[in-house]
Amino acid sequence: MKKSLIFLLVIFMCGFTSCATRVRAKTPAKVVVVKKRPANYKIVRVKGKRYYFWNGKHYKKTRKGYVIVKV
């Protein structure tokens, strides 16, 4: 009787412990999409990749428009 009680207690305790941990994703940063580039843009290549440069910032072309990137 005592062994079965201990066995049930161990099984009960193992049921409430878990190896899983909760991982919370960071909220995405605010992304500004520019639909049309201005007339005074320049195409620059940095490490073999093509970027658009205007107003002192580098932009990358995407399907939805142009997005500011850090180079």
Protein Blocks (a to p, Z undefined) as FASTA:
>chain_A
ZZmmmmmmmmmmmmmgcfbdcddddddddddddfbacfkbccddeehiacddeehiacdd
dfklccdddZZ
